């Protein structure tokens, strides 16, 4: 396969997944902001959302002070923000258009229709009228895109590069979500919280689980009250949790192995090493050495892995 074609397919899937993850993070923040809380706590939530995406500087330059309305607009509608939902869906559609001949009609029409529909929805104000409904729509379109891709594409290199893009992006976003949300609520790890704090924390952790479609999964796996260390374990180390770091790296390694002509590929070696650390890791050891430090290092390694994928298989970014 031509590296330029592989590059477009890889990034089409990454941008689609990024739009979905942005919708998930905005939705959990929006739902959490509806809970009884001080204005300072609410603002910290929106600041945390910007830091997840490393967009604090860009936002401050464009909008100044942090407030819910402006952050939501910046992360959804603002086309000057390359990580906004509209920008991501537009970039996914442009990458799909560039390799129209490598896609089935169903995959192309799904991408194109999503782009046309999101432009219509933002113009008519449907997002502002019901943010949660809009975020659900974005998630549904991403699910539809993945389903149509797996259901209609030939199982060849094109599909493998698309899957590779999806799961690299998912690993990155899940790690960012866990890092920032655990950083925001540290009382759970240190001493007993008051009854009101415990009630707030239940809704906080429930919202985080729901943001990655893991609330029912948590109940099925642990059959217990929601505890932060188990939330971390589920979202990081469980291979059967679809959006966990471990599950994402399993897919990355499997798809890399299918496109790598060289069994000694450095990219494949690095991906395999990172997966093995998740496979044999234990959450108590990770928490003892520091969750934030672990996830920061994980994000650096995922970014490095993406750079190696680009150099070895795709059009060089240099």
N, C-alpha and C positions, 0 to 999 in steps of 0.2 A: 504494500500500500504506500502511496505517496505520502511523505511526511507532512506536507501541507494539508492534505485531506484529513489525516489522523489528527492534526492540530485543531482543525475546525470542529471535528466530532468531539474531541476531548473537551474543548472549551464550551461547546454548546451544552453539554451535559453538566459541566461545572456551574455555568451560569444559571441553568434551570434549578439545580440543587441549591445554589446560593439564594435564589429568590425564595424558595420554599423555606429555607432555614431562617432567612430574615423575617419572613411572615410568622414563623413559629416563635422567634424571640420577641417580636413586637406584640404578638398576641398574649404571651405569658406576662409581659410587662404591663400591657393594657389591663388584663384581668387582675393582676396583683394591685395595680393602682386604684382599683375600685374598692379595695378593702379599707376599713377604717385605719388611718395612719396619719402621721404628721406630714406637713408639706415638705419638710427636710428629708424625711425617709422616702417620700415619693420621688423627690428630685434625684436622690441618690440612685434610685432604680433606673431612671432615664439616663443618668450619667454613666451607669454601669453598662447600659445597652450600647452607648457610643463607644465605650472602651473595648467591649467585646469585638467590635468591628474595626477598631483602631481608627476611628473617625472623629475623635474629640476635637482635634485641631481644625479639620475641615468644617465641622459644624460651627464651632465658635467663630471662625472667620466669616461665615455666611450669616449666622443668626444671632450671635452674642450669647445671651443667657439661656440656660437650659430650661425648657418647659415642655410638657407633654405634646401640645399641638404642633410646635415647631419640629420636635424630634420625629414625630410620626410623619410629618410632611417631608422632612429631609430623607427619611429612610424609605418612604413609599413613592412619592411623586417627583422628587428633585432629580432631574436628569443630569445636573452638574455633579451629582454624587454617583460615581461608577458602581457603588454597591447598593443603590436603592433598588427596590423591586422593579420599578419601571425600567431602569437602566439595565438590570440583569436580564429581564425578559426580552428587551430589545436586542441586547448583545447575543442572547441565545438564538433569537430569530435570524440575526444577520449571519451568524456562523452556520446555521442550518441552510440559509439561502446560498451561501458560498459553496456548499457541497450538496446541493439539491439532488444531483444525480446519484449520490451514494446513499440516499435515504429512500425508504418506501414512501408512497403517496400519503399513507396514514400518519407517518412520523412528521413529514413536512407540514401537512395540514393542521396537525395538532399544535405545532410550534407557531405557525402563522396565525391561527385562530386565537391562540392565547394572547399574542401581541396585539391583534386588532381589538380584542375584547377588553384588555386592560387599559388601552388608550381610551376606549369609549367610557369605561367605568370611572376613570379618573376625571374625564371631562364633565360627566353628568353628576359628579359628587357622590357616587355610591359608596366610596371609601369613607368619606366623612360621615355619611348618614348611619353606617353600621360597620365600624372597623372590624369587629370579630367576624362578621359574615364575609367581608372582603378577604381577610386572612385565610378563612376556610376555603374560599374559592381558589386562592393561590396554591394552597396545599393540594387541593383536588386536581388542579391542572398539572402539577408536578407529578402526582401519582399517575394521572392519565398518560402523561408523556412517557414515564418509565414503563407502564404496562403496554402501551402501543409499541414501544421500542422492542421490548422482549418478545412480544407476541407476533411481530411482523418482520423484524430484521433477520437476515441470514446470520447464523451463528459463526461469523468470521471475524477478522481483525477489526472491522468497523464497529461492530457491537462491543468488542473487548475494550477498545479505546473509549467508547462512550461510558461503559460501566466503570472503567478506571477513573475517568473524570468525576463521575457521580460520587464514588466512595472516598476518593481523596478529599473532595470538598466536604463530605459528610463528617469525616474524621476531624477535619479542621474545625468545623462549626460546633460539633458536640464538645470538643475539648474547650473551646472558648466559652460556651454556655456554662459548663460545669465549673470552670475556673472562676468566672466572674460572679456567678450566683452563690458559690460556696464562700467566696471572699466577702460577699455582702452580709451573710448570716453566719457569724462565727460563734455565737453564743452556744450553739448546740454542742460544740466540741469542748467548751470550757464551763464546767459547773452547771448547776441547775438554773433553769430559766423560770420566770414567774408563770402563773397559769395563763395570763394574757399573752405573754411571749410564746408559750407553747401552742396556744390556739393560733396565733398569727403564723408561727413556723409551720404548723400543719398545712395551712392554706398556701404558704410559700412553697413548700416542697411538693405539695399536690400540683400546684401550677407548673412547677418545673417539670414534673413527670408528665403532665398532660402536654406540655410544649413539645415533647419528643414522643408522644403517643405511647407512653410507658406506664400510665397510672394503673390500668387493669393488669398489665404484665407484672408490675411490682406486687400487686395483691396475690397474683397466682404463684409467683416465685417465692415470696417471703411469708405470706399469710400472717402479717404482723403489722403493728403501727409503723408509720413512715419514720424511718431513722436516717439521718443524713449520710452516715457511713455506708448504709446499704443502698441509698440512692446513688452514691458515688460508685459503688461496686457494680451496680446494674448498668450504669451508663458508661463505665470504662471497661470492665473485665468480662462481662457475660457474653460469650460468643453467640448465644441464641437470641439476644436482644438486638433487633435489626439496626438500631441507630447507635449502638455502642461503639467505642473505639476498637475493641477486639473484633467485632463483626465486620466493621468497615475495613480494617487491615486484612482480614481474611480475604475479602473480595479484591482488594488491591493486589495482594500477592497472587491470587489465583488468576486474575486477568493479566498481570504482568508476565506470569509464566507462559501464558498462551501467546503473547506477542513477542517475547524475547527469543531471538534466534540463537543467542549465546547463553548457554546454561551458567556461565560464569559472570553474567551481567552484574555490574556493580549496583545498578538500581534495584535489581531483584534481591541482591544480598542485603542491602540496607533495609528494604521493605520486610524481608524475612526476619531480620534481626529485631526490628521494631515490633513485629507481630509476636515473636517468641517471648519478648519481655512482657507483653500483655497476657499471653497465654499462661505463663508461669508466675505472673505477678500476684501479690496478695494485697488486699486493700489496707489491712492493718499496717503492713510495712510501708506502703505509700503514704499513708496518713502520718506515720511516725517520722518519716523523713521530710514531709512537707508536700501537701497536695499542690499548692501553687507552683513550687519549684519543679515538681514532676511534670505538670501540665505545660509550663513554659518551655521546658526542654522538649516535651512531646511536640508542641507546635513548631518549634524550630526544626525538628527532625522531619515533620510532615512537609514543611516548606522546602527543606533541602531535598526531600524525596521528589516533590513536584518539579524542582529545578533539574534533577537528574533525569526524570521522565522526559522533560522538554529537550534536554541536551542529547539524550540517547535515541529518542523515537520521533520527536516532533520538530517543528521549525524552531531554531534557536532563538531565544529571546534577546540575545546579545546584539 
